[in-house]
Amino acid sequence: MTFPAKSLIASCAVLLSACATQAPLQPFTTDGCSLFPDRALIGKADWCTCCVAHDLAYWRGGSAEQRLQADQALRRCVLAASGSRELAELMFTGVHLGGGPYFFTPYRWGYGWRYGRGYRKLSEGEQAQADALLAQQQPGPPAQCPLPR
């Protein structure tokens, strides 16, 4: 008996998805503004706290709508911190194009969970797990960046 390729691919995706939710959420990590400066090279503008808040959202993951909201919040925060609409748009575009859950990167959407989770709203149990982990971990930012307000 042979299986159509689409059925085999769909079965593998379901199995990978099931495995991804079995692993516990990893502790929160942040590097500030991944692959981007944390602050202006000239002047006093500093948007690192915006990136740490964005990392918290990306670590936890969730739905595609939640990701869009996190990316838009980053854009608003960077605009307020820097006064530069161009910088805010550049950072929004960068994270929105490069931070999807399907890229095997340490800064992807839902990076606290095992790769393969994709876009999926957290269950009540997963939400409680994330909240408890943050409460016990008391995550701090990189040494060069203060906690978000």
Secondary structure in CASP SS format (residue, H / E / C, confidence):
PFRMAT SS
TARGET T0000
AUTHOR 0000-0000-0000
METHOD secondary structure of the structure
MODEL  1
M C 1.00
T C 1.00
F C 1.00
P C 1.00
A H 1.00
K H 1.00
S H 1.00
L H 1.00
I H 1.00
A H 1.00
S H 1.00
C H 1.00
A H 1.00
V H 1.00
L H 1.00
L H 1.00
S H 1.00
A H 1.00
C H 1.00
A H 1.00
T H 1.00
Q H 1.00
A C 1.00
P C 1.00
L C 1.00
Q C 1.00
P C 1.00
F C 1.00
T C 1.00
T C 1.00
D C 1.00
G C 1.00
C C 1.00
S C 1.00
L C 1.00
F C 1.00
P C 1.00
D C 1.00
R E 1.00
A C 1.00
L C 1.00
I C 1.00
G C 1.00
K C 1.00
A C 1.00
D E 1.00
W C 1.00
C H 1.00
T H 1.00
C H 1.00
C H 1.00
V H 1.00
A H 1.00
H H 1.00
D H 1.00
L H 1.00
A H 1.00
Y H 1.00
W H 1.00
R H 1.00
G C 1.00
G C 1.00
S C 1.00
A H 1.00
E H 1.00
Q H 1.00
R H 1.00
L H 1.00
Q H 1.00
A H 1.00
D H 1.00
Q H 1.00
A H 1.00
L H 1.00
R H 1.00
R H 1.00
C H 1.00
V H 1.00
L H 1.00
A H 1.00
A H 1.00
S H 1.00
G C 1.00
S C 1.00
R H 1.00
E H 1.00
L H 1.00
A H 1.00
E H 1.00
L H 1.00
M H 1.00
F H 1.00
T H 1.00
G H 1.00
V H 1.00
H H 1.00
L H 1.00
G H 1.00
G C 1.00
G C 1.00
P C 1.00
Y C 1.00
F C 1.00
F C 1.00
T C 1.00
P C 1.00
Y C 1.00
R C 1.00
W C 1.00
G C 1.00
Y C 1.00
G C 1.00
W C 1.00
R C 1.00
Y C 1.00
G C 1.00
R C 1.00
G C 1.00
Y C 1.00
R C 1.00
K C 1.00
L C 1.00
S C 1.00
E H 1.00
G H 1.00
E H 1.00
Q H 1.00
A H 1.00
Q H 1.00
A H 1.00
D H 1.00
A H 1.00
L H 1.00
L H 1.00
A H 1.00
Q H 1.00
Q H 1.00
Q C 1.00
P C 1.00
G C 1.00
P C 1.00
P C 1.00
A C 1.00
Q C 1.00
C C 1.00
P C 1.00
L C 1.00
P C 1.00
R C 1.00
END
